[in-house]
């Protein structure tokens, strides 16, 4: 499980004035909950850039007042106008205690449908998993190497590891290989041509049968 390290300073003054002053000095007020104690701390904004501005799922090891807490990010609050980072909530990971998390999906393999002109579309970026901290993973791999034109992979097709329970709806599409418009037009033309040829053959056969009935028998 990939993790990043953050060193924070304990916050004893939790009032609005102290919080505003912290933000003015480019540090972010944060809280850790879910363990034995609630811990309020702050850390420089730049220390969180590899955690906030990424789609990756990571564990965070936060050192505050000489103690290290293993956590995951639960919530990030931003200013509605400036988009500045205002506050972060972290959930402390306790061994054996189940949590629900969003795990990113990554594809592996090459879909045969792509090789024949289709395009692979990712319908879902992450799935919700219920597990314990010792079974946490950074990502879930989805094999698309058997995905042909017009086919889809759904949540129920994702293989998850031991100690994990899938919480997302099984029928939701994760990825599909869609037929491009140009290829659909070509297929439609081929189908129309085949249908027209079949109709012509059927008409010719019908005319031949009628001609045989009208021919007088030889005496």
NULUMNU-102521 format. One record per atom (N, C-alpha, C): residue in one letter; chain; z, y, x; atom name. Coordinates in nm, 3 decimals. Atoms other than C-alpha are relative to their C-alpha. Layout:
A|A|Z|Y|X|CA
...
END
This chain:
X|A|0.000|-0.119|0.085|N
X|A|0.000|0.000|0.000|CA
X|A|0.000|0.124|0.088|C
X|A|0.009|-0.122|-0.080|N
X|A|-0.113|0.328|0.158|CA
X|A|0.106|0.100|-0.044|C
X|A|-0.103|-0.099|0.034|N
X|A|0.153|0.596|0.175|CA
X|A|-0.013|0.123|0.089|C
X|A|-0.006|-0.121|-0.080|N
X|A|0.202|0.950|0.298|CA
X|A|0.146|0.044|0.009|C
X|A|-0.138|-0.043|-0.022|N
X|A|0.519|1.109|0.435|CA
X|A|0.014|0.149|-0.027|C
X|A|-0.031|-0.140|0.029|N
X|A|0.670|1.433|0.308|CA
X|A|0.145|0.026|0.039|C
X|A|-0.137|-0.038|-0.033|N
X|A|0.975|1.609|0.447|CA
X|A|0.036|0.124|-0.081|C
X|A|-0.038|-0.110|0.087|N
X|A|1.150|1.829|0.195|CA
X|A|0.138|0.054|0.029|C
X|A|-0.132|-0.064|-0.012|N
X|A|1.447|2.062|0.180|CA
X|A|0.069|-0.003|-0.135|C
X|A|-0.078|0.010|0.124|N
X|A|1.719|2.010|-0.077|CA
X|A|0.009|0.136|-0.068|C
X|A|-0.013|-0.124|0.078|N
X|A|1.733|2.271|-0.355|CA
X|A|0.131|-0.003|-0.076|C
X|A|-0.127|-0.009|0.071|N
X|A|2.074|2.374|-0.477|CA
X|A|-0.004|0.107|-0.109|C
X|A|0.015|-0.106|0.099|N
X|A|1.976|2.690|-0.661|CA
X|A|-0.126|-0.029|-0.081|C
X|A|0.112|0.041|0.085|N
X|A|1.756|2.585|-0.955|CA
X|A|-0.039|0.108|-0.100|C
X|A|0.030|-0.108|0.092|N
X|A|1.737|2.921|-1.130|CA
X|A|-0.143|0.050|0.014|C
X|A|0.137|-0.053|0.001|N
X|A|1.414|3.104|-1.213|CA
X|A|-0.028|0.088|0.122|C
X|A|0.021|-0.090|-0.114|N
X|A|1.464|3.362|-0.938|CA
X|A|-0.023|-0.080|0.128|C
X|A|0.014|0.083|-0.120|N
X|A|1.505|3.094|-0.670|CA
X|A|-0.133|-0.074|-0.001|C
X|A|0.127|0.071|0.013|N
X|A|1.206|2.903|-0.802|CA
X|A|-0.118|0.093|0.030|C
X|A|0.106|-0.098|-0.025|N
X|A|0.989|3.216|-0.800|CA
X|A|-0.008|0.036|0.147|C
X|A|-0.003|-0.033|-0.141|N
X|A|1.099|3.299|-0.446|CA
X|A|-0.060|-0.113|0.084|C
X|A|0.054|0.115|-0.072|N
X|A|1.013|2.947|-0.330|CA
X|A|-0.152|0.001|-0.005|C
X|A|0.145|-0.002|0.016|N
X|A|0.661|2.980|-0.467|CA
X|A|-0.063|0.113|0.079|C
X|A|0.053|-0.114|-0.075|N
X|A|0.615|3.317|-0.303|CA
X|A|-0.006|-0.029|0.150|C
X|A|-0.001|0.037|-0.142|N
X|A|0.689|3.156|0.036|CA
X|A|-0.084|-0.126|0.026|C
X|A|0.095|0.112|-0.013|N
X|A|0.421|2.887|-0.020|CA
X|A|0.068|-0.136|0.011|C
X|A|-0.060|0.132|0.013|N
X|A|0.660|2.603|-0.092|CA
X|A|0.001|-0.036|-0.149|C
X|A|0.009|0.047|0.138|N
X|A|0.652|2.390|-0.407|CA
X|A|0.133|-0.062|-0.043|C
X|A|-0.120|0.066|0.053|N
X|A|0.962|2.307|-0.615|CA
X|A|-0.038|-0.139|-0.053|C
X|A|0.028|0.138|0.041|N
X|A|0.981|1.931|-0.679|CA
X|A|0.127|-0.067|-0.050|C
X|A|-0.114|0.078|0.045|N
X|A|1.204|1.674|-0.843|CA
X|A|-0.032|-0.149|0.014|C
X|A|0.010|0.146|-0.005|N
X|A|1.262|1.301|-0.788|CA
X|A|0.096|-0.055|-0.104|C
X|A|-0.086|0.061|0.101|N
X|A|1.393|1.096|-1.080|CA
X|A|-0.033|-0.149|-0.010|C
X|A|0.024|0.143|0.020|N
X|A|1.413|0.732|-1.187|CA
X|A|0.093|-0.089|0.080|C
X|A|-0.095|0.077|-0.079|N
X|A|1.671|0.623|-0.929|CA
X|A|0.143|0.028|-0.042|C
X|A|-0.141|-0.022|0.032|N
X|A|2.047|0.657|-0.909|CA
X|A|0.029|0.148|-0.025|C
X|A|-0.026|-0.144|0.012|N
X|A|2.032|1.035|-0.873|CA
X|A|-0.131|0.076|-0.016|C
X|A|0.112|-0.093|0.008|N
X|A|1.798|1.320|-0.960|CA
X|A|0.008|0.091|0.121|C
X|A|0.001|-0.078|-0.124|N
X|A|1.693|1.499|-0.642|CA
X|A|-0.097|0.117|-0.014|C
X|A|0.084|-0.119|0.003|N
X|A|1.561|1.856|-0.641|CA
X|A|-0.026|0.044|0.145|C
X|A|0.034|-0.042|-0.136|N
X|A|1.376|1.963|-0.328|CA
X|A|-0.125|0.087|-0.003|C
X|A|0.123|-0.077|-0.012|N
X|A|1.092|2.180|-0.204|CA
X|A|-0.066|-0.035|0.133|C
X|A|0.076|0.028|-0.121|N
X|A|0.818|2.137|0.058|CA
X|A|-0.123|0.089|0.002|C
X|A|0.118|-0.087|-0.009|N
X|A|0.519|2.338|0.188|CA
X|A|-0.117|-0.052|-0.083|C
X|A|0.115|0.036|0.084|N
X|A|0.213|2.342|-0.038|CA
X|A|-0.100|-0.086|0.076|C
X|A|0.102|0.072|-0.078|N
X|A|-0.015|2.218|0.241|CA
X|A|0.036|-0.146|0.022|C
X|A|-0.042|0.138|-0.021|N
X|A|0.192|1.900|0.279|CA
X|A|-0.048|-0.093|-0.112|C
X|A|0.038|0.082|0.115|N
X|A|0.069|1.783|-0.062|CA
X|A|-0.151|-0.011|-0.022|C
X|A|0.145|-0.007|0.025|N
X|A|-0.306|1.842|-0.022|CA
X|A|-0.065|-0.139|-0.001|C
X|A|0.059|0.133|-0.005|N
X|A|-0.380|1.477|0.065|CA
X|A|0.050|-0.089|-0.114|C
X|A|-0.052|0.073|0.115|N
X|A|-0.186|1.366|-0.241|CA
X|A|-0.059|0.052|-0.130|C
X|A|0.043|-0.064|0.124|N
X|A|-0.301|1.614|-0.504|CA
X|A|-0.152|0.000|-0.015|C
X|A|0.144|-0.021|0.011|N
X|A|-0.666|1.674|-0.425|CA
X|A|-0.078|-0.124|0.044|C
X|A|0.067|0.127|-0.028|N
X|A|-0.781|1.312|-0.417|CA
X|A|0.010|-0.089|-0.122|C
X|A|-0.004|0.098|0.109|N
X|A|-0.861|1.034|-0.661|CA
X|A|0.073|-0.126|0.042|C
X|A|-0.069|0.119|-0.051|N
X|A|-0.678|0.782|-0.441|CA
X|A|0.143|-0.007|-0.054|C
X|A|-0.137|0.024|0.044|N
X|A|-0.350|0.629|-0.552|CA
X|A|0.084|-0.033|0.122|C
X|A|-0.080|0.018|-0.120|N
X|A|-0.078|0.654|-0.288|CA
X|A|0.149|0.001|-0.031|C
X|A|-0.145|-0.009|0.004|N
X|A|0.289|0.594|-0.239|CA
X|A|0.042|0.120|0.085|C
X|A|-0.051|-0.116|-0.074|N
X|A|0.493|0.892|-0.115|CA
X|A|0.140|-0.031|0.050|C
X|A|-0.132|0.017|-0.059|N
X|A|0.784|0.856|0.124|CA
X|A|0.056|0.139|0.028|C
X|A|-0.054|-0.136|-0.006|N
X|A|0.992|1.170|0.079|CA
X|A|0.138|-0.002|0.067|C
X|A|-0.128|-0.010|-0.070|N
X|A|1.270|1.252|0.324|CA
X|A|0.068|0.131|-0.041|C
X|A|-0.077|-0.116|0.043|N
X|A|1.532|1.485|0.182|CA
X|A|0.145|-0.018|0.045|C
X|A|-0.141|0.000|-0.043|N
X|A|1.868|1.561|0.346|CA
X|A|0.038|-0.132|0.070|C
X|A|-0.029|0.119|-0.078|N
X|A|1.842|1.259|0.578|CA
X|A|-0.024|-0.132|-0.071|C
X|A|0.027|0.123|0.074|N
X|A|1.750|1.006|0.307|CA
X|A|-0.146|-0.005|-0.041|C
X|A|0.141|0.016|0.036|N
X|A|1.403|0.866|0.237|CA
X|A|-0.013|-0.070|-0.136|C
X|A|0.024|0.054|0.134|N
X|A|1.284|0.799|-0.118|CA
X|A|-0.146|-0.046|-0.010|C
X|A|0.135|0.049|0.025|N
X|A|0.982|0.581|-0.196|CA
X|A|-0.037|0.037|-0.144|C
X|A|0.034|-0.056|0.131|N
X|A|0.801|0.747|-0.487|CA
X|A|-0.149|-0.010|-0.029|C
X|A|0.139|-0.027|0.039|N
X|A|0.479|0.791|-0.679|CA
X|A|-0.001|0.131|-0.077|C
X|A|0.014|-0.127|0.071|N
X|A|0.352|1.117|-0.820|CA
X|A|-0.015|-0.026|-0.149|C
X|A|0.006|0.018|0.145|N
X|A|0.413|1.141|-1.194|CA
X|A|-0.069|0.117|-0.070|C
X|A|0.059|-0.115|0.069|N
X|A|0.306|1.495|-1.281|CA
X|A|-0.013|0.116|0.098|C
X|A|0.024|-0.121|-0.079|N
X|A|0.162|1.808|-1.123|CA
X|A|-0.032|0.114|-0.095|C
X|A|0.022|-0.116|0.085|N
X|A|0.178|2.150|-1.285|CA
X|A|-0.068|0.110|0.080|C
X|A|0.077|-0.105|-0.066|N
X|A|-0.071|2.425|-1.201|CA
X|A|0.004|0.127|-0.084|C
X|A|0.006|-0.129|0.071|N
X|A|-0.088|2.794|-1.289|CA
X|A|-0.130|0.005|-0.081|C
X|A|0.119|0.003|0.084|N
X|A|-0.332|2.835|-1.582|CA
X|A|-0.111|0.097|0.042|C
X|A|0.099|-0.100|-0.042|N
X|A|-0.507|3.134|-1.421|CA
X|A|-0.040|-0.018|0.146|C
X|A|0.028|0.008|-0.144|N
X|A|-0.476|3.104|-1.043|CA
X|A|-0.021|-0.142|0.048|C
X|A|0.009|0.142|-0.036|N
X|A|-0.463|2.722|-1.037|CA
X|A|0.090|-0.035|0.118|C
X|A|-0.096|0.030|-0.106|N
X|A|-0.181|2.744|-0.782|CA
X|A|0.094|-0.112|-0.043|C
X|A|-0.091|0.109|0.029|N
X|A|0.046|2.442|-0.758|CA
X|A|0.139|0.055|-0.029|C
X|A|-0.128|-0.058|0.043|N
X|A|0.370|2.520|-0.945|CA
X|A|0.118|-0.096|0.015|C
X|A|-0.112|0.095|0.000|N
X|A|0.577|2.201|-0.962|CA
X|A|-0.052|-0.142|0.007|C
X|A|0.036|0.141|-0.009|N
X|A|0.565|1.829|-0.883|CA
X|A|0.116|-0.088|-0.044|C
X|A|-0.098|0.099|0.042|N
X|A|0.748|1.539|-1.047|CA
X|A|-0.030|-0.132|0.068|C
X|A|0.017|0.129|-0.066|N
X|A|0.802|1.217|-0.852|CA
X|A|0.091|-0.104|-0.065|C
X|A|-0.079|0.112|0.051|N
X|A|0.920|0.880|-0.983|CA
X|A|0.043|-0.086|0.118|C
X|A|-0.050|0.085|-0.109|N
X|A|1.144|0.689|-0.742|CA
X|A|-0.028|-0.146|-0.033|C
X|A|0.030|0.143|0.017|N
X|A|1.039|0.326|-0.694|CA
X|A|0.124|-0.082|0.033|C
X|A|-0.117|0.085|-0.017|N
X|A|1.320|0.077|-0.741|CA
X|A|-0.048|-0.145|-0.004|C
X|A|0.045|0.139|-0.006|N
X|A|1.256|-0.283|-0.634|CA
X|A|0.042|-0.077|-0.124|C
X|A|-0.027|0.082|0.118|N
X|A|1.227|-0.514|-0.933|CA
X|A|-0.007|0.075|-0.132|C
X|A|0.004|-0.080|0.123|N
X|A|1.207|-0.228|-1.182|CA
X|A|-0.145|0.031|-0.037|C
X|A|0.140|-0.012|0.040|N
X|A|0.877|-0.235|-1.375|CA
X|A|-0.036|0.145|-0.030|C
X|A|0.052|-0.133|0.027|N
X|A|0.664|0.079|-1.396|CA
X|A|-0.143|-0.014|-0.052|C
X|A|0.139|-0.004|0.045|N
X|A|0.334|0.171|-1.560|CA
X|A|-0.072|0.106|0.081|C
X|A|0.074|-0.091|-0.087|N
X|A|0.075|0.329|-1.333|CA
X|A|-0.150|-0.010|-0.027|C
X|A|0.147|-0.001|0.009|N
X|A|-0.292|0.426|-1.333|CA
X|A|-0.057|-0.036|0.137|C
X|A|0.056|0.047|-0.127|N
X|A|-0.475|0.230|-1.061|CA
X|A|-0.151|0.025|0.000|C
X|A|0.145|-0.026|-0.007|N
X|A|-0.823|0.348|-0.951|CA
X|A|-0.081|-0.129|0.013|C
X|A|0.093|0.113|-0.006|N
X|A|-1.121|0.112|-0.981|CA
X|A|-0.105|0.029|0.107|C
X|A|0.106|-0.010|-0.101|N
X|A|-1.361|0.051|-0.690|CA
X|A|-0.095|-0.118|-0.019|C
X|A|0.100|0.105|0.015|N
X|A|-1.685|-0.148|-0.704|CA
X|A|-0.030|-0.065|0.134|C
X|A|0.049|0.071|-0.118|N
X|A|-1.796|-0.413|-0.456|CA
X|A|-0.119|-0.084|-0.039|C
X|A|0.122|0.074|0.029|N
X|A|-2.130|-0.589|-0.429|CA
X|A|-0.111|0.091|-0.049|C
X|A|0.117|-0.072|0.050|N
X|A|-2.477|-0.483|-0.538|CA
X|A|-0.050|-0.069|-0.127|C
X|A|0.044|0.056|0.129|N
X|A|-2.583|-0.532|-0.900|CA
X|A|-0.148|-0.034|0.004|C
X|A|0.143|0.036|0.006|N
X|A|-2.913|-0.725|-0.939|CA
X|A|-0.080|0.093|-0.090|C
X|A|0.068|-0.091|0.091|N
X|A|-2.997|-0.491|-1.227|CA
X|A|-0.041|0.129|0.066|C
X|A|0.036|-0.121|-0.074|N
X|A|-2.999|-0.199|-0.984|CA
X|A|-0.124|-0.026|0.085|C
X|A|0.114|0.035|-0.083|N
X|A|-3.246|-0.381|-0.759|CA
X|A|-0.130|-0.003|-0.081|C
X|A|0.119|0.007|0.084|N
X|A|-3.485|-0.417|-1.054|CA
X|A|-0.027|0.130|-0.074|C
X|A|0.032|-0.132|0.056|N
X|A|-3.477|-0.046|-1.142|CA
X|A|0.106|0.061|-0.088|C
X|A|-0.105|-0.055|0.084|N
X|A|-3.156|-0.002|-1.340|CA
X|A|0.093|0.092|0.077|C
X|A|-0.096|-0.090|-0.063|N
X|A|-2.877|0.245|-1.271|CA
X|A|0.141|-0.040|-0.041|C
X|A|-0.138|0.039|0.025|N
X|A|-2.510|0.156|-1.236|CA
X|A|0.082|0.121|-0.040|C
X|A|-0.084|-0.108|0.049|N
X|A|-2.279|0.377|-1.441|CA
X|A|0.145|-0.047|-0.006|C
X|A|-0.143|0.030|0.009|N
X|A|-1.902|0.382|-1.399|CA
X|A|0.056|0.067|-0.124|C
X|A|-0.049|-0.051|0.128|N
X|A|-1.749|0.420|-1.744|CA
X|A|0.150|0.033|0.006|C
X|A|-0.144|-0.016|-0.008|N
X|A|-1.383|0.403|-1.641|CA
X|A|0.041|0.015|0.146|C
X|A|-0.041|-0.027|-0.138|N
X|A|-1.219|0.544|-1.329|CA
X|A|0.128|-0.072|0.040|C
X|A|-0.128|0.064|-0.030|N
X|A|-0.878|0.380|-1.355|CA
X|A|0.048|-0.078|-0.122|C
X|A|-0.061|0.076|0.109|N
X|A|-0.683|0.130|-1.562|CA
X|A|0.152|0.006|0.012|C
X|A|-0.146|-0.004|0.000|N
X|A|-0.319|0.124|-1.663|CA
X|A|0.055|-0.141|0.024|C
X|A|-0.060|0.126|-0.039|N
X|A|-0.114|-0.153|-1.503|CA
X|A|0.152|0.010|-0.011|C
X|A|-0.146|0.010|-0.002|N
X|A|0.246|-0.261|-1.557|CA
X|A|0.038|-0.097|0.111|C
X|A|-0.037|0.085|-0.112|N
X|A|0.404|-0.398|-1.241|CA
X|A|0.129|0.052|0.062|C
X|A|-0.118|-0.043|-0.074|N
X|A|0.693|-0.369|-0.997|CA
X|A|-0.045|0.056|0.135|C
X|A|0.042|-0.066|-0.124|N
X|A|0.688|-0.165|-0.672|CA
X|A|-0.052|-0.095|0.107|C
X|A|0.043|0.092|-0.104|N
X|A|0.648|-0.473|-0.451|CA
X|A|-0.141|-0.056|-0.024|C
X|A|0.135|0.048|0.032|N
X|A|0.318|-0.558|-0.628|CA
X|A|-0.100|0.113|-0.014|C
X|A|0.090|-0.113|0.012|N
X|A|0.168|-0.210|-0.622|CA
X|A|-0.117|-0.010|0.099|C
X|A|0.118|-0.005|-0.086|N
X|A|-0.184|-0.171|-0.481|CA
X|A|-0.065|0.136|-0.013|C
X|A|0.068|-0.130|0.004|N
X|A|-0.399|0.130|-0.398|CA
X|A|-0.117|0.003|-0.097|C
X|A|0.120|0.005|0.083|N
X|A|-0.700|0.012|-0.599|CA
X|A|-0.023|-0.141|-0.051|C
X|A|0.044|0.129|0.052|N
X|A|-0.852|-0.270|-0.803|CA
X|A|-0.150|-0.012|0.023|C
X|A|0.141|0.020|-0.030|N
X|A|-1.185|-0.413|-0.689|CA
X|A|-0.069|-0.073|-0.115|C
X|A|0.080|0.060|0.106|N
X|A|-1.451|-0.498|-0.947|CA
X|A|-0.134|-0.044|0.060|C
X|A|0.124|0.056|-0.055|N
X|A|-1.738|-0.727|-0.842|CA
X|A|-0.114|0.021|-0.099|C
X|A|0.115|-0.027|0.087|N
X|A|-2.073|-0.608|-0.983|CA
X|A|-0.123|-0.079|0.044|C
X|A|0.113|0.071|-0.060|N
X|A|-2.289|-0.856|-0.791|CA
X|A|-0.075|-0.092|-0.096|C
X|A|0.069|0.083|0.098|N
X|A|-2.383|-1.046|-1.109|CA
X|A|-0.040|0.081|-0.124|C
X|A|0.028|-0.088|0.113|N
X|A|-2.451|-0.747|-1.332|CA
X|A|-0.149|0.029|-0.007|C
X|A|0.144|-0.019|0.019|N
X|A|-2.809|-0.747|-1.464|CA
X|A|-0.027|0.117|-0.094|C
X|A|0.040|-0.109|0.089|N
X|A|-3.004|-0.490|-1.665|CA
X|A|0.059|-0.017|-0.139|C
X|A|-0.054|0.001|0.135|N
X|A|-2.830|-0.402|-1.990|CA
X|A|0.136|-0.066|-0.012|C
X|A|-0.128|0.069|0.005|N
X|A|-2.509|-0.586|-1.899|CA
X|A|0.114|0.095|0.038|C
X|A|-0.118|-0.082|-0.027|N
X|A|-2.155|-0.445|-1.879|CA
X|A|0.116|-0.087|0.048|C
X|A|-0.128|0.061|-0.036|N
X|A|-1.821|-0.531|-1.722|CA
X|A|0.108|0.075|-0.078|C
X|A|-0.105|-0.061|0.080|N
X|A|-1.515|-0.470|-1.938|CA
X|A|0.137|-0.021|0.065|C
X|A|-0.135|0.008|-0.056|N
X|A|-1.144|-0.430|-1.869|CA
X|A|0.046|-0.145|0.009|C
X|A|-0.045|0.139|0.000|N
X|A|-1.084|-0.795|-1.961|CA
X|A|-0.060|-0.082|0.114|C
X|A|0.064|0.072|-0.110|N
X|A|-1.315|-0.898|-1.674|CA
X|A|0.062|0.033|0.136|C
X|A|-0.060|-0.040|-0.127|N
X|A|-1.104|-0.728|-1.405|CA
X|A|0.107|-0.101|0.041|C
X|A|-0.099|0.092|-0.054|N
X|A|-0.907|-0.966|-1.188|CA
X|A|0.116|0.081|0.059|C
X|A|-0.118|-0.070|-0.050|N
X|A|-0.552|-0.844|-1.126|CA
X|A|0.089|-0.099|0.074|C
X|A|-0.083|0.085|-0.085|N
X|A|-0.296|-0.973|-0.880|CA
X|A|0.125|-0.051|-0.069|C
X|A|-0.124|0.056|0.049|N
X|A|0.025|-1.161|-0.923|CA
X|A|0.101|0.111|-0.027|C
X|A|-0.102|-0.097|0.034|N
X|A|0.301|-0.968|-1.092|CA
X|A|-0.051|0.123|-0.071|C
X|A|0.060|-0.113|0.070|N
X|A|0.061|-0.734|-1.272|CA
X|A|-0.033|-0.037|-0.145|C
X|A|0.038|0.016|0.140|N
X|A|0.003|-0.691|-1.644|CA
X|A|-0.094|0.114|-0.039|C
X|A|0.096|-0.101|0.041|N
X|A|-0.303|-0.511|-1.777|CA
X|A|0.044|0.065|-0.131|C
X|A|-0.042|-0.074|0.118|N
X|A|-0.214|-0.239|-2.027|CA
X|A|-0.116|0.070|-0.070|C
X|A|0.116|-0.064|0.062|N
X|A|-0.559|-0.090|-2.090|CA
X|A|-0.066|-0.094|-0.100|C
X|A|0.066|0.079|0.104|N
X|A|-0.761|-0.208|-2.392|CA
X|A|-0.107|-0.091|0.060|C
X|A|0.089|0.097|-0.065|N
X|A|-0.951|-0.527|-2.293|CA
X|A|-0.148|0.027|-0.019|C
X|A|0.142|-0.015|0.030|N
X|A|-1.281|-0.433|-2.458|CA
X|A|-0.066|0.125|0.053|C
X|A|0.059|-0.125|-0.051|N
X|A|-1.329|-0.095|-2.289|CA
X|A|-0.096|-0.029|0.114|C
X|A|0.095|0.021|-0.111|N
X|A|-1.643|-0.092|-2.068|CA
X|A|0.047|0.071|0.127|C
X|A|-0.034|-0.056|-0.130|N
X|A|-1.576|-0.034|-1.699|CA
X|A|-0.125|0.048|0.071|C
X|A|0.127|-0.035|-0.065|N
X|A|-1.933|-0.032|-1.570|CA
X|A|-0.114|-0.071|-0.073|C
X|A|0.117|0.061|0.061|N
X|A|-2.282|-0.104|-1.697|CA
X|A|-0.125|0.038|0.079|C
X|A|0.130|-0.029|-0.060|N
X|A|-2.635|-0.125|-1.563|CA
X|A|-0.094|0.036|-0.114|C
X|A|0.083|-0.048|0.110|N
X|A|-2.850|0.084|-1.793|CA
X|A|-0.146|0.006|0.043|C
X|A|0.144|-0.002|-0.025|N
X|A|-3.227|0.065|-1.823|CA
X|A|-0.049|0.144|-0.002|C
X|A|0.052|-0.137|-0.002|N
X|A|-3.395|0.393|-1.718|CA
X|A|-0.103|0.025|-0.109|C
X|A|0.093|-0.034|0.107|N
X|A|-3.607|0.577|-1.974|CA
X|A|-0.142|-0.044|0.031|C
X|A|0.137|0.038|-0.038|N
X|A|-3.930|0.515|-1.781|CA
X|A|-0.020|-0.150|-0.015|C
X|A|0.010|0.145|0.009|N
X|A|-3.858|0.143|-1.765|CA
X|A|0.004|-0.045|-0.145|C
X|A|-0.006|0.033|0.143|N
X|A|-3.768|0.134|-2.136|CA
X|A|-0.135|0.025|-0.065|C
X|A|0.131|-0.032|0.056|N
X|A|-4.102|0.302|-2.219|CA
X|A|-0.102|-0.106|0.038|C
X|A|0.092|0.103|-0.046|N
X|A|-4.290|0.048|-2.010|CA
X|A|0.021|-0.131|-0.075|C
X|A|-0.032|0.123|0.073|N
X|A|-4.111|-0.241|-2.176|CA
X|A|-0.047|0.011|-0.145|C
X|A|0.043|-0.020|0.139|N
X|A|-4.183|-0.092|-2.520|CA
X|A|-0.152|-0.014|-0.011|C
X|A|0.145|0.012|0.000|N
X|A|-4.552|-0.062|-2.434|CA
X|A|-0.044|-0.146|0.014|C
X|A|0.034|0.142|-0.019|N
X|A|-4.562|-0.422|-2.313|CA
X|A|0.029|-0.080|-0.126|C
X|A|-0.034|0.070|0.124|N
X|A|-4.388|-0.541|-2.630|CA
X|A|-0.102|0.031|-0.110|C
X|A|0.101|-0.038|0.100|N
X|A|-4.633|-0.345|-2.849|CA
X|A|-0.132|-0.069|0.027|C
X|A|0.125|0.066|-0.037|N
X|A|-4.929|-0.487|-2.657|CA
X|A|0.006|-0.149|-0.033|C
X|A|-0.017|0.143|0.030|N
X|A|-4.792|-0.841|-2.691|CA
X|A|-0.004|-0.025|-0.150|C
X|A|-0.001|0.016|0.146|N
X|A|-4.733|-0.791|-3.063|CA
X|A|-0.141|0.018|-0.057|C
X|A|0.137|-0.022|0.046|N
X|A|-5.084|-0.653|-3.113|CA
X|A|-0.089|-0.119|0.033|C
X|A|0.079|0.117|-0.039|N
X|A|-5.234|-0.946|-2.923|CA
X|A|0.033|-0.119|-0.089|C
X|A|-0.040|0.110|0.087|N
X|A|-5.032|-1.192|-3.131|CA
X|A|-0.059|0.017|-0.140|C
X|A|0.059|-0.026|0.131|N
X|A|-5.151|-1.025|-3.452|CA
X|A|-0.149|-0.029|-0.001|C
X|A|0.144|0.026|-0.009|N
X|A|-5.512|-1.039|-3.335|CA
X|A|-0.030|-0.149|0.002|C
X|A|0.020|0.145|-0.006|N
X|A|-5.484|-1.409|-3.252|CA
X|A|0.026|-0.064|-0.135|C
X|A|-0.031|0.055|0.132|N
X|A|-5.323|-1.479|-3.588|CA
X|A|-0.112|0.032|-0.099|C
X|A|0.109|-0.038|0.090|N
X|A|-5.599|-1.286|-3.769|CA
X|A|-0.124|-0.083|0.028|C
X|A|0.118|0.081|-0.035|N
X|A|-5.870|-1.472|-3.578|CA
X|A|0.016|-0.142|-0.048|C
X|A|-0.025|0.137|0.046|N
X|A|-5.709|-1.804|-3.660|CA
X|A|-0.014|-0.009|-0.151|C
X|A|0.010|0.001|0.146|N
X|A|-5.687|-1.710|-4.027|CA
X|A|-0.145|0.007|-0.045|C
X|A|0.143|-0.010|0.034|N
X|A|-6.054|-1.607|-4.038|CA
X|A|-0.073|-0.133|0.025|C
X|A|0.062|0.129|-0.031|N
X|A|-6.154|-1.936|-3.875|CA
X|A|0.031|-0.103|-0.106|C
X|A|-0.040|0.096|0.103|N
X|A|-5.960|-2.132|-4.133|CA
X|A|-0.073|0.027|-0.130|C
X|A|0.070|-0.035|0.123|N
X|A|-6.118|-1.942|-4.423|CA
X|A|-0.147|-0.038|0.010|C
X|A|0.142|0.036|-0.019|N
X|A|-6.468|-1.993|-4.279|CA
X|A|-0.023|-0.149|-0.016|C
X|A|0.014|0.145|0.012|N
X|A|-6.412|-2.367|-4.263|CA
X|A|0.006|-0.046|-0.143|C
X|A|-0.014|0.038|0.141|N
X|A|-6.314|-2.385|-4.632|CA
X|A|-0.126|0.033|-0.079|C
X|A|0.118|-0.043|0.076|N
X|A|-6.629|-2.200|-4.748|CA
X|A|-0.125|-0.077|0.038|C
X|A|0.120|0.072|-0.043|N
X|A|-6.874|-2.420|-4.557|CA
X|A|-0.023|-0.123|-0.086|C
X|A|0.026|0.116|0.088|N
X|A|-7.043|-2.672|-4.797|CA
X|A|-0.006|-0.128|0.082|C
X|A|0.003|0.130|-0.069|N
X|A|-7.010|-3.037|-4.711|CA
X|A|-0.142|-0.050|0.014|C
X|A|0.136|0.055|-0.023|N
X|A|-7.319|-3.207|-4.565|CA
X|A|-0.024|-0.117|-0.092|C
X|A|0.036|0.111|0.088|N
X|A|-7.503|-3.445|-4.803|CA
X|A|-0.065|-0.112|0.076|C
END
